Amino acid sequence: MRVLGIETTCDETAASVVERLPDGSGRILSNTVLSQARRHAAYGGVVPEIASRAHVDALDTIVAQALRDAGVSIGQLDGIAAAAGPGLIGGVIVGLTTAKALAFASSRPFIAVNHLEAHALTARLTDNIRFPYLLLLVSGGHTQLLAVEGVGRYVRLGTTIDDAIGEAFDKVAKLFGLGYPGGPAVERAALNGDPTRFQLPRPMIGRIEPNFSLAGLKTAVRIEAERIAPLRDRDVFDLCAGFQAAVVDMVIDRVRVALSIFEEKWGDPTAFVVAGGVAANSALREGVRRVTDGRVDLVAPPLELCGDNGAMIAWAGCERLTLGMRDPLSFAPRARWPLDEAAALPGARA
């Protein structure tokens, strides 16, 4: 089975062709990603209107490149998938409309993919793991712990009650003028800093439910920065290191709680998966490795599949199409689309 996947939910224009083999494993035939980071750098974050217009300008070329790299034509595909949300609605509309047009013109099945489900299933593409497994999904807009029971079957165990981890990294980077994207910039600065210099809070540690909170920590960083202003480079490095260490400590504690809850309800998970753009952070990966070592296998996609990409959309399309799941061309784009709609919490991010 070969599926074309299109991803335009934020500031990457991406397309990929992925093949699902008879044994259930996957193979990436092409994966073309065009980042818009330079377009948004001057603004310190993604500007939705600029992002959607950039997708319009680039997507046809990116799709054509993905097909050429894979050595296939539209007629040799078994389906066409696109991220239908959640995300910036203008960008979502661009990718979804393009995929619908291609599916209609080629008489191929159309699959509307939840961007979060694509992240959730990437470990099955890279490592062919079995259900059920525990997932830590960490990105610019999402921070969740989920039990993954199967395709389309997700139980949310914990979520952020305010900012997502990636969002907090971006805001700390903006506070210090480190540029965009903020996550990698804060990580680089932290490498040169002393994480013990500032006594920053560890929100939610010790709570019995595995939720997250970043707003208070972000505010604490700002207060410390104002207290010692004007800032030297050393101060910025130490504040970034302290912030990152606090985030990792919180994640370790929240994962430990979620593992216990998972084991009580589902037994031993087949793996612990960390996915999403923030999963590329080496300190976070090492922290999760410490808490899972000897308890459950840790699976983290390669760095190029942590951020938004077309391969994860194509693979989610393969998974759904294998089960006979396809969608009508009337499927509407969604700015919000939680994986576990029954678990929505007041103030939580979908």
C-alpha positions as CSV (number, residue, x, y, z in Angstrom):
1,M,0.0,0.0,0.0
2,R,1.3,3.4,-1.0
3,V,-0.1,6.7,0.3
4,L,0.7,10.3,-0.3
5,G,0.6,12.4,2.8
6,I,0.3,16.2,3.0
7,E,1.1,18.3,6.1
8,T,0.4,22.1,6.3
9,T,-1.0,22.6,9.9
10,C,1.7,25.2,10.9
11,D,4.9,26.5,9.3
12,E,6.2,23.4,7.4
13,T,5.0,22.6,3.9
14,A,5.5,18.9,3.6
15,A,4.6,15.9,1.4
16,S,5.7,12.3,1.5
17,V,5.0,8.9,0.0
18,V,5.0,6.0,2.4
19,E,4.6,2.3,1.7
20,R,3.0,-0.2,4.1
21,L,4.4,-3.7,3.6
22,P,2.4,-6.9,4.1
23,D,4.0,-7.6,7.5
24,G,2.6,-4.2,8.8
25,S,6.0,-2.4,8.7
26,G,6.5,0.8,6.8
27,R,9.0,2.3,4.5
28,I,9.4,6.0,3.6
29,L,9.8,6.4,-0.2
30,S,10.1,10.2,0.0
31,N,9.8,12.9,2.6
32,T,10.0,16.5,1.4
33,V,9.8,19.3,4.0
34,L,10.0,23.1,3.3
35,S,10.4,25.1,6.5
36,Q,9.1,28.6,6.8
37,A,11.2,29.4,9.9
38,R,13.1,32.3,8.1
39,R,9.9,33.9,7.1
40,H,8.6,34.1,10.7
41,A,11.9,34.8,12.5
42,A,11.5,38.5,12.4
43,Y,8.1,38.2,14.3
44,G,9.4,35.8,16.9
45,G,6.7,33.2,16.1
46,V,4.4,32.0,13.4
47,V,2.2,34.5,11.7
48,P,-0.9,32.5,10.4
49,E,-1.6,34.7,7.3
50,I,2.0,34.5,6.2
51,A,2.1,30.7,6.8
52,S,-1.1,30.0,4.8
53,R,0.1,32.1,1.8
54,A,3.5,30.3,1.9
55,H,1.7,27.0,1.8
56,V,-0.3,28.1,-1.3
57,D,3.0,29.2,-3.0
58,A,4.9,26.0,-2.3
59,L,2.6,23.0,-1.9
60,D,2.2,22.0,-5.6
61,T,6.0,22.0,-6.0
62,I,6.5,20.0,-2.8
63,V,3.9,17.4,-3.8
64,A,5.5,17.0,-7.2
65,Q,8.9,16.6,-5.6
66,A,7.7,13.9,-3.2
67,L,6.2,11.9,-6.1
68,R,9.4,12.2,-8.1
69,D,11.6,11.2,-5.2
70,A,9.4,8.2,-4.6
71,G,9.4,7.2,-8.3
72,V,5.6,6.9,-8.4
73,S,2.7,8.7,-10.1
74,I,-0.6,9.7,-8.7
75,G,-2.1,6.7,-10.5
76,Q,0.2,4.3,-8.6
77,L,-1.0,5.5,-5.2
78,D,-3.6,3.6,-3.1
79,G,-4.7,6.7,-1.2
80,I,-4.2,10.4,-0.5
81,A,-4.0,11.7,3.0
82,A,-3.9,15.2,4.5
83,A,-3.7,16.7,8.0
84,A,-7.2,18.0,8.5
85,G,-6.4,19.5,11.9
86,P,-5.7,20.6,14.6
87,G,-3.7,23.6,13.5
88,L,-3.7,27.0,12.0
89,I,-7.0,26.9,10.0
90,G,-5.7,28.7,7.0
91,G,-2.8,26.3,6.5
92,V,-5.0,23.3,7.2
93,I,-7.5,24.4,4.5
94,V,-4.6,24.7,1.9
95,G,-3.4,21.1,2.5
96,L,-6.8,19.6,2.8
97,T,-8.1,21.2,-0.4
98,T,-5.1,20.1,-2.4
99,A,-5.5,16.5,-1.2
100,K,-9.2,16.5,-1.9
101,A,-8.6,17.8,-5.5
102,L,-5.9,15.1,-6.1
103,A,-8.1,12.4,-4.7
104,F,-11.1,13.5,-6.8
105,A,-9.1,13.8,-10.0
106,S,-7.4,10.4,-9.6
107,S,-10.4,8.5,-8.1
108,R,-8.3,7.6,-5.1
109,P,-9.5,7.2,-1.5
110,F,-9.2,10.3,0.6
111,I,-8.1,10.1,4.2
112,A,-8.5,13.0,6.7
113,V,-5.7,12.6,9.3
114,N,-5.6,14.0,12.8
115,H,-2.2,15.7,13.1
116,L,-1.9,14.4,16.6
117,E,-2.7,10.9,15.6
118,A,0.0,11.1,13.0
119,H,2.5,11.9,15.7
120,A,1.1,9.1,17.9
121,L,1.5,6.5,15.2
122,T,5.0,7.5,13.9
123,A,6.6,4.9,16.2
124,R,4.8,2.1,14.4
125,L,6.3,3.4,11.1
126,T,9.8,3.6,12.5
127,D,9.8,0.6,15.0
128,N,6.7,-1.4,14.1
129,I,5.6,-1.5,17.8
130,R,2.4,-3.2,18.9
131,F,-0.6,-1.7,20.8
132,P,-1.1,-0.7,23.5
133,Y,1.6,1.7,24.4
134,L,2.0,4.9,26.4
135,L,2.7,8.1,24.5
136,L,4.2,11.4,25.6
137,L,3.2,13.9,22.9
138,V,5.1,17.1,23.2
139,S,5.1,19.9,20.7
140,G,4.6,23.7,20.3
141,G,0.9,23.5,20.9
142,H,0.4,20.2,22.7
143,T,1.6,18.4,25.8
144,Q,-0.3,15.1,26.6
145,L,0.2,11.7,28.0
146,L,-2.0,9.1,26.2
147,A,-2.7,5.4,26.2
148,V,-2.7,4.3,22.6
149,E,-5.0,1.3,22.4
150,G,-5.2,1.2,18.6
151,V,-5.8,3.3,15.5
152,G,-8.4,5.8,16.4
153,R,-8.5,4.6,20.0
154,Y,-6.8,7.0,22.5
155,V,-7.3,7.6,26.2
156,R,-5.8,10.8,27.5
157,L,-4.3,10.4,30.9
158,G,-2.8,13.9,31.3
159,T,-2.6,17.2,29.6
160,T,-1.3,20.7,30.2
161,I,-3.7,23.0,32.1
162,D,-2.1,26.1,30.5
163,D,0.9,26.4,28.1
164,A,2.3,23.5,26.1
165,I,6.0,22.7,26.7
166,G,7.0,23.8,23.2
167,E,5.1,27.1,23.6
168,A,6.8,27.8,26.9
169,F,10.3,27.2,25.3
170,D,9.3,29.6,22.5
171,K,8.2,32.3,25.0
172,V,11.4,32.0,27.1
173,A,13.4,32.3,23.9
174,K,11.5,35.4,23.0
175,L,12.0,36.9,26.5
176,F,15.8,36.7,26.0
177,G,15.8,37.6,22.3
178,L,17.2,34.2,21.3
179,G,15.3,34.1,18.0
180,Y,12.8,31.7,16.4
181,P,12.4,28.7,16.6
182,G,12.7,29.1,20.3
183,G,13.1,25.5,21.5
184,P,16.4,24.7,19.8
185,A,17.7,28.2,20.8
186,V,16.9,27.6,24.5
187,E,18.5,24.2,24.4
188,R,21.7,25.6,22.9
189,A,21.9,28.3,25.5
190,A,21.3,25.8,28.3
191,L,24.3,23.8,27.2
192,N,26.5,26.7,28.5
193,G,24.5,27.3,31.7
194,D,24.4,26.2,35.3
195,P,20.9,24.7,36.0
196,T,21.3,25.0,39.8
197,R,22.0,28.7,40.0
198,F,18.3,29.8,40.1
199,Q,15.7,28.1,42.3
200,L,12.8,27.7,39.8
201,P,9.6,25.9,40.6
202,R,8.7,22.4,39.5
203,P,4.9,22.7,38.8
204,M,2.6,19.7,39.4
205,I,5.3,17.4,40.9
206,G,3.7,15.0,43.3
207,R,0.2,15.4,42.0
208,I,-1.7,12.1,41.5
209,E,-3.0,13.0,38.1
210,P,-0.3,13.3,35.4
211,N,-1.2,16.8,34.2
212,F,1.3,19.6,33.3
213,S,1.5,23.3,34.0
214,L,4.1,25.7,32.5
215,A,2.6,29.2,33.1
216,G,4.0,29.5,36.6
217,L,7.5,28.3,35.6
218,K,7.6,30.7,32.7
219,T,6.6,33.6,35.0
220,A,9.3,32.6,37.5
221,V,11.9,32.8,34.8
222,R,10.7,36.3,33.8
223,I,10.7,37.5,37.5
224,E,14.3,36.2,38.0
225,A,15.4,37.9,34.8
226,E,13.9,41.2,35.9
227,R,15.4,40.9,39.3
228,I,19.0,40.7,38.0
229,A,18.7,42.9,35.0
230,P,20.6,44.0,33.0
231,L,21.3,40.5,31.8
232,R,24.8,39.3,30.8
233,D,25.2,36.3,28.5
234,R,26.0,34.1,31.6
235,D,22.7,35.1,33.2
236,V,20.8,34.1,30.1
237,F,22.6,30.7,29.8
238,D,21.9,29.9,33.5
239,L,18.3,30.9,33.3
240,C,17.8,28.8,30.2
241,A,19.6,25.8,31.9
242,G,17.4,26.2,35.0
243,F,14.2,26.4,33.0
244,Q,15.0,23.4,30.9
245,A,16.0,21.4,34.0
246,A,12.7,22.3,35.7
247,V,10.8,21.2,32.6
248,V,12.6,17.8,32.5
249,D,12.1,17.2,36.2
250,M,8.4,17.8,35.8
251,V,8.2,15.5,32.8
252,I,10.0,12.8,34.6
253,D,7.6,13.0,37.5
254,R,4.5,13.1,35.3
255,V,5.7,10.2,33.2
256,R,6.3,8.1,36.3
257,V,2.7,8.7,37.4
258,A,1.3,8.0,34.0
259,L,3.2,4.7,33.8
260,S,1.7,3.6,37.1
261,I,-1.8,4.4,35.9
262,F,-1.3,2.7,32.6
263,E,0.0,-0.5,34.3
264,E,-3.0,-0.6,36.6
265,K,-5.5,-0.4,33.7
266,W,-3.8,-2.0,30.7
267,G,-0.9,-3.9,32.1
268,D,2.7,-3.4,30.9
269,P,2.9,-1.1,27.8
270,T,4.6,-2.5,24.8
271,A,6.7,0.7,24.8
272,F,6.9,4.2,26.0
273,V,6.9,6.6,23.0
274,V,7.9,10.2,23.0
275,A,6.8,12.1,19.9
276,G,6.3,15.7,18.6
277,G,8.7,18.5,17.9
278,V,9.9,18.9,21.5
279,A,10.9,15.2,21.5
280,A,14.0,16.4,19.6
281,N,15.3,18.0,22.8
282,S,18.2,15.9,24.0
283,A,17.8,16.8,27.7
284,L,14.1,15.8,27.7
285,R,15.0,12.5,25.9
286,E,17.7,11.7,28.5
287,G,15.3,12.5,31.3
288,V,12.6,10.2,29.9
289,R,15.2,7.5,29.4
290,R,16.2,7.6,33.1
291,V,12.6,7.1,34.2
292,T,11.8,4.3,31.8
293,D,15.1,2.5,32.0
294,G,14.6,-1.1,33.2
295,R,10.8,-0.6,33.2
296,V,9.7,-0.3,29.6
297,D,11.4,0.1,26.2
298,L,11.7,3.8,25.1
299,V,10.9,4.5,21.5
300,A,11.6,8.0,20.1
301,P,11.4,8.7,16.3
302,P,14.5,10.0,14.6
303,L,14.9,13.7,14.8
304,E,13.7,14.4,11.2
305,L,10.4,12.7,12.1
306,C,9.9,14.6,15.4
307,G,8.8,17.8,13.8
308,D,5.9,18.2,11.4
309,N,6.4,16.1,8.3
310,G,4.5,14.4,5.5
311,A,5.7,10.9,6.3
312,M,3.7,10.7,9.6
313,I,0.6,11.9,7.7
314,A,1.1,9.3,5.0
315,W,1.7,6.6,7.5
316,A,-1.5,7.5,9.5
317,G,-3.3,7.3,6.2
318,C,-1.9,3.8,5.6
319,E,-2.9,2.7,9.0
320,R,-6.5,4.0,8.6
321,L,-6.9,2.8,5.0
322,T,-5.7,-0.7,6.0
323,L,-8.7,-0.8,8.4
324,G,-11.1,0.4,5.7
325,M,-11.3,3.9,7.0
326,R,-11.7,6.6,4.4
327,D,-13.4,10.0,4.4
328,P,-15.8,11.9,2.2
329,L,-14.5,14.9,0.2
330,S,-16.9,17.0,2.3
331,F,-14.7,16.5,5.4
332,A,-14.3,19.9,7.1
333,P,-11.0,21.3,8.4
334,R,-10.7,21.6,12.1
335,A,-8.7,24.1,14.1
336,R,-9.2,21.9,17.2
337,W,-9.4,18.2,17.1
338,P,-8.5,16.3,20.4
339,L,-7.6,12.7,20.1
340,D,-9.7,11.8,23.1
341,E,-12.7,14.1,22.9
342,A,-14.3,12.6,26.0
343,A,-11.4,13.7,28.1
344,A,-11.6,17.5,27.5
345,L,-10.7,19.3,30.7
346,P,-11.5,22.9,31.6
347,G,-8.7,25.2,30.4
348,A,-6.9,22.3,28.6
349,R,-5.5,22.5,25.1
350,A,-7.2,20.3,22.5
